[in-house]
Every structure is written in structure tokens, then in C-alpha cells.
Amino acid sequence: MEIPLAILEKYKGMDANGKLLPLLTQESMNIHLKKMAVMCGINRPISFHCGRHINFWL
């Protein structure tokens, strides 16, 4: 349990809203996903929601 405790300690008190870990908004998550898609050579629209649909990736 050392590693999980170290992660929790690292982020302790960082969020002004009192959340335990920093969270990305859906908009910022989609921006990061689009950057990763370009890096991976994926040439189709991608969003966080797409990940829920297995047939999207096949």
C-alpha cells in the first residue's frame, strides 16, 4: 500500500474544491485524447464518450 498512499499524499490539498484527486473536465479530457490520437495515427473523430462503444474501435 506504499505506492497508493504516496499518490494520495502527493495530491493532498491540491484541489480547492476539496476533492481527493485532481479531475479533468470533459472538454480538457477530449483535447488530450485528440492529441494522443494524432500521436497514434488515429484518423477519425475521437472523444471520451467514444471509448464506451467497442465497435467504434474495431
C-alpha positions in Angstrom: 0.0 0.0 0.0 3.0 2.3 -0.1 2.5 3.5 -3.7 -1.2 4.3 -3.4 -0.5 6.2 -0.1 2.3 8.1 -1.7 0.0 9.2 -4.6 -2.7 10.3 -2.1 -0.1 12.2 -0.1 1.2 13.9 -3.3 -2.2 15.3 -4.3 -3.4 16.0 -0.7 -4.8 19.6 -0.5 -4.2 20.4 -4.2 -7.8 20.8 -5.2 -9.5 24.0 -4.0 -12.9 22.2 -4.0 -11.8 19.6 -1.5 -11.7 16.7 -4.0 -9.2 14.0 -3.3 -7.5 13.9 -6.7 -7.4 16.5 -9.5 -10.1 15.9 -12.1 -10.2 17.0 -15.8 -13.3 18.4 -17.4 -14.8 16.5 -20.3 -13.6 19.3 -22.6 -9.9 19.1 -21.4 -10.1 15.3 -21.5 -11.2 15.4 -25.1 -8.4 17.8 -26.0 -5.8 15.4 -24.5 -7.4 12.4 -26.3 -7.3 14.2 -29.7 -3.6 14.9 -29.2 -3.0 11.2 -28.3 -5.0 10.1 -31.3 -2.7 12.2 -33.6 0.4 10.7 -31.9 -1.0 7.2 -32.5 -2.0 7.8 -36.1 -5.8 7.5 -35.5 -7.5 9.5 -38.2 -11.1 9.5 -37.0 -13.1 11.7 -34.6 -12.4 10.7 -31.0 -13.9 11.7 -27.7 -14.1 10.3 -24.2 -17.7 9.1 -25.0 -16.4 7.0 -27.9 -14.5 4.8 -25.6 -17.8 3.3 -24.3 -18.5 1.8 -27.7 -16.4 -1.2 -28.5 -17.5 -1.3 -32.2 -16.0 2.2 -32.6 -12.5 0.8 -32.3 -13.0 -2.4 -34.4 
